[in-house]
Protein backbone atom coordinates (compact mmCIF):
# COMPACT_ATOMS: atom_id res chain seq x y z
CA UNK A 1 0.00 0.00 0.00
CA UNK A 2 2.78 2.41 0.90
CA UNK A 3 4.71 1.47 -2.26
CA UNK A 4 1.68 2.29 -4.39
CA UNK A 5 1.34 5.69 -2.76
CA UNK A 6 5.08 6.51 -3.11
CA UNK A 7 5.29 5.62 -6.80
CA UNK A 8 3.20 8.54 -8.05
CA UNK A 9 5.21 10.94 -5.93
CA UNK A 10 8.47 9.59 -7.40
CA UNK A 11 7.17 9.97 -10.93
CA UNK A 12 6.09 13.52 -10.20
CA UNK A 13 9.50 14.39 -8.74
CA UNK A 14 11.32 12.98 -11.76
CA UNK A 15 9.06 14.92 -14.09
CA UNK A 16 9.69 18.15 -12.21
CA UNK A 17 13.44 17.57 -12.27
CA UNK A 18 13.41 16.89 -16.01
CA UNK A 19 11.41 20.05 -16.64
CA UNK A 20 13.84 22.12 -14.57
CA UNK A 21 16.86 20.73 -16.44
CA UNK A 22 15.22 21.40 -19.80
CA UNK A 23 14.43 24.97 -18.79
CA UNK A 24 18.00 25.51 -17.61
CA UNK A 25 19.42 24.18 -20.85
CA UNK A 26 17.10 26.40 -22.87
CA UNK A 27 18.08 29.46 -20.86
CA UNK A 28 21.81 28.71 -21.23
CA UNK A 29 21.54 28.26 -24.97
CA UNK A 30 19.50 31.43 -25.36
CA UNK A 31 21.94 33.54 -23.33
CA UNK A 32 24.33 35.54 -25.57
CA UNK A 33 28.05 34.63 -25.57
CA UNK A 34 30.28 37.04 -23.71
CA UNK A 35 32.17 39.17 -26.26
CA UNK A 36 35.93 38.81 -26.47
CA UNK A 37 37.99 41.83 -25.50
CA UNK A 38 41.54 42.44 -26.73
CA UNK A 39 42.31 44.91 -23.96
CA UNK A 40 44.68 46.82 -26.28
CA UNK A 41 43.75 49.36 -28.95
CA UNK A 42 46.68 48.15 -31.04
CA UNK A 43 45.42 44.55 -31.19
CA UNK A 44 42.56 42.65 -32.84
CA UNK A 45 41.12 39.75 -30.81
CA UNK A 46 40.30 36.36 -32.35
CA UNK A 47 38.61 33.35 -30.77
CA UNK A 48 40.19 29.91 -30.75
CA UNK A 49 43.76 28.76 -30.95
CA UNK A 50 46.63 29.41 -33.35
CA UNK A 51 50.27 28.41 -33.14
CA UNK A 52 53.51 28.86 -35.06
CA UNK A 53 53.25 25.36 -36.57
CA UNK A 54 49.70 25.82 -37.88
CA UNK A 55 49.08 26.27 -41.59
CA UNK A 56 47.23 29.51 -40.94
CA UNK A 57 49.84 30.87 -38.51
CA UNK A 58 50.57 33.90 -40.71
CA UNK A 59 47.29 34.28 -42.57
CA UNK A 60 44.99 35.09 -39.63
CA UNK A 61 44.18 38.70 -38.85
CA UNK A 62 45.53 40.04 -42.19
CA UNK A 63 49.03 38.79 -41.40
CA UNK A 64 51.53 38.05 -44.17
CA UNK A 65 54.94 36.45 -44.44
CA UNK A 66 56.32 33.41 -42.66
CA UNK A 67 56.31 32.45 -38.97
CA UNK A 68 59.28 33.63 -36.89
CA UNK A 69 59.90 32.14 -33.45
CA UNK A 70 59.93 34.51 -30.52
CA UNK A 71 63.38 33.26 -29.53
CA UNK A 72 64.85 35.14 -32.53
CA UNK A 73 63.79 38.48 -31.03
CA UNK A 74 65.18 40.57 -28.19
CA UNK A 75 62.41 40.76 -25.59
CA UNK A 76 61.36 40.66 -21.95
CA UNK A 77 58.43 38.74 -20.46
CA UNK A 78 56.83 36.16 -22.73
CA UNK A 79 55.39 32.71 -22.03
CA UNK A 80 53.54 32.29 -18.72
CA UNK A 81 53.80 36.04 -18.16
CA UNK A 82 51.17 38.75 -18.36
CA UNK A 83 52.85 40.53 -21.26
CA UNK A 84 55.85 40.64 -23.59
CA UNK A 85 57.92 43.66 -24.65
CA UNK A 86 59.96 43.41 -27.87
CA UNK A 87 63.03 45.63 -28.15
CA UNK A 88 64.82 44.11 -31.15
CA UNK A 89 64.01 42.12 -34.29
CA UNK A 90 66.22 39.71 -36.29
CA UNK A 91 68.53 41.22 -38.89
CA UNK A 92 67.25 41.23 -42.44
CA UNK A 93 63.62 40.71 -41.40
CA UNK A 94 60.60 42.92 -41.98
CA UNK A 95 58.05 42.06 -39.30
CA UNK A 96 54.40 42.16 -40.40
CA UNK A 97 52.82 41.38 -37.03
CA UNK A 98 52.90 39.60 -33.66
CA UNK A 99 50.49 36.97 -32.28
CA UNK A 100 49.99 36.63 -28.50
CA UNK A 101 47.91 33.64 -27.35
CA UNK A 102 46.36 33.18 -23.91
CA UNK A 103 43.13 31.59 -22.65
CA UNK A 104 40.50 30.74 -25.29
CA UNK A 105 41.59 33.50 -27.69
CA UNK A 106 44.58 35.40 -29.08
CA UNK A 107 45.53 38.96 -30.01
CA UNK A 108 46.99 39.93 -33.39
CA UNK A 109 49.23 43.01 -33.42
CA UNK A 110 49.92 44.32 -36.94
CA UNK A 111 53.25 46.10 -37.43
CA UNK A 112 51.54 49.25 -38.70
CA UNK A 113 49.65 49.58 -35.41
CA UNK A 114 52.76 48.90 -33.32
CA UNK A 115 54.86 51.63 -34.91
CA UNK A 116 58.57 51.93 -34.12
CA UNK A 117 60.43 49.79 -31.58
CA UNK A 118 60.21 49.08 -28.73
CA UNK A 119 56.85 47.30 -28.77
CA UNK A 120 55.84 47.38 -25.14
CA UNK A 121 53.12 45.60 -23.17
CA UNK A 122 51.87 43.09 -25.77
CA UNK A 123 49.44 40.69 -24.08
CA UNK A 124 46.73 38.07 -24.60
CA UNK A 125 42.99 38.93 -24.60
CA UNK A 126 41.16 39.82 -21.39
CA UNK A 127 39.82 36.82 -19.43
CA UNK A 128 36.88 36.57 -17.00
CA UNK A 129 38.87 38.24 -14.24
CA UNK A 130 39.04 41.44 -16.26
CA UNK A 131 42.79 41.14 -16.72
CA UNK A 132 44.90 39.80 -19.61
CA UNK A 133 45.18 36.02 -19.62
CA UNK A 134 48.63 34.58 -19.03
CA UNK A 135 50.55 34.15 -22.28
CA UNK A 136 50.64 30.51 -23.36
CA UNK A 137 52.79 31.21 -26.43
CA UNK A 138 53.62 33.97 -28.87
CA UNK A 139 55.34 34.35 -32.24
CA UNK A 140 55.71 36.82 -35.09
CA UNK A 141 55.30 36.88 -38.85
CA UNK A 142 57.60 38.57 -41.32
CA UNK A 143 59.48 38.59 -44.58
CA UNK A 144 63.20 37.86 -44.71
CA UNK A 145 65.37 39.79 -47.14
CA UNK A 146 66.37 37.76 -50.19
CA UNK A 147 70.06 36.89 -50.01
CA UNK A 148 72.07 36.68 -53.23
CA UNK A 149 74.03 33.42 -53.66
CA UNK A 150 77.79 33.81 -53.08
CA UNK A 151 79.85 34.45 -56.19
CA UNK A 152 77.02 36.18 -58.01
CA UNK A 153 77.38 39.62 -56.51
CA UNK A 154 77.50 42.39 -59.05
CA UNK A 155 80.12 45.13 -58.62
CA UNK A 156 78.86 48.66 -58.02
CA UNK A 157 79.73 49.62 -61.60
CA UNK A 158 79.55 47.23 -64.53
CA UNK A 159 82.79 47.23 -66.50
CA UNK A 160 82.80 47.07 -70.29
CA UNK A 161 84.43 43.83 -71.57
CA UNK A 162 87.80 44.45 -73.30
CA UNK A 163 87.64 44.88 -77.05
CA UNK A 164 84.02 45.94 -77.00
CA UNK A 165 82.99 49.51 -77.46
CA UNK A 166 79.68 50.97 -76.55
CA UNK A 167 77.65 51.92 -79.61
CA UNK A 168 77.72 55.60 -80.34
CA UNK A 169 74.51 57.43 -79.98
CA UNK A 170 73.33 58.79 -83.29
CA UNK A 171 72.69 62.49 -83.34
CA UNK A 172 69.15 63.36 -84.41
CA UNK A 173 69.01 64.43 -88.02
CA UNK A 174 67.92 67.99 -88.56
CA UNK A 175 65.15 68.62 -91.04
CA UNK A 176 66.98 71.71 -92.31
CA UNK A 177 70.34 71.56 -94.04
CA UNK A 178 72.97 74.01 -92.82
CA UNK A 179 73.59 76.97 -95.11
CA UNK A 180 77.27 77.12 -96.12
CA UNK A 181 78.98 80.41 -95.36
CA UNK A 182 81.57 81.89 -97.76
CA UNK A 183 84.46 83.73 -96.13
CA UNK A 184 85.98 86.61 -98.12
CA UNK A 185 89.76 86.73 -97.82
CA UNK A 186 91.85 89.81 -98.63
CA UNK A 187 95.23 88.15 -98.25
CA UNK A 188 97.45 87.69 -101.29
CA UNK A 189 98.49 84.16 -102.06
CA UNK A 190 102.25 83.73 -101.95
CA UNK A 191 103.71 81.08 -104.20
CA UNK A 192 106.11 78.68 -102.53
CA UNK A 193 109.83 79.17 -103.05
CA UNK A 194 110.12 75.83 -104.76
CA UNK A 195 107.55 76.88 -107.31
CA UNK A 196 109.46 80.09 -108.10
CA UNK A 197 112.72 78.20 -108.64
CA UNK A 198 110.91 75.82 -110.92
CA UNK A 199 109.65 78.75 -113.00
CA UNK A 200 113.17 80.28 -113.20
CA UNK A 201 114.60 76.98 -114.30
CA UNK A 202 111.99 76.68 -117.03
CA UNK A 203 112.93 80.15 -118.46
CA UNK A 204 116.71 79.49 -118.55
CA UNK A 205 117.85 82.08 -116.03
CA UNK A 206 118.98 79.50 -113.66
CA UNK A 207 121.65 77.92 -116.00
CA UNK A 208 125.37 78.87 -115.31
CA UNK A 209 126.54 78.54 -118.91
CA UNK A 210 124.19 81.25 -120.05
CA UNK A 211 125.68 83.59 -117.46
CA UNK A 212 129.19 82.84 -118.75
CA UNK A 213 128.17 83.42 -122.37
CA UNK A 214 126.67 86.78 -121.44
CA UNK A 215 129.90 87.84 -119.73
CA UNK A 216 131.92 86.84 -122.83
CA UNK A 217 129.67 88.87 -125.11
CA UNK A 218 129.98 91.91 -122.84
CA UNK A 219 133.79 91.58 -122.88
CA UNK A 220 133.82 91.19 -126.68
CA UNK A 221 131.64 94.27 -127.09
CA UNK A 222 133.94 96.28 -124.82
CA UNK A 223 136.95 95.17 -126.88
CA UNK A 224 135.29 96.25 -130.16
CA UNK A 225 134.46 99.68 -128.75
CA UNK A 226 138.03 100.12 -127.50
CA UNK A 227 139.42 99.18 -130.94
CA UNK A 228 137.14 101.60 -132.78
CA UNK A 229 138.06 104.51 -130.48
CA UNK A 230 141.79 103.97 -131.00
CA UNK A 231 141.32 103.84 -134.73
CA UNK A 232 139.51 107.15 -134.77
CA UNK A 233 142.19 108.68 -132.65
Order of alpha helices (4+ residues) and beta strands (2+ residues): alpha-beta-beta-beta-beta-beta-beta-alpha-beta-beta-alpha-alpha
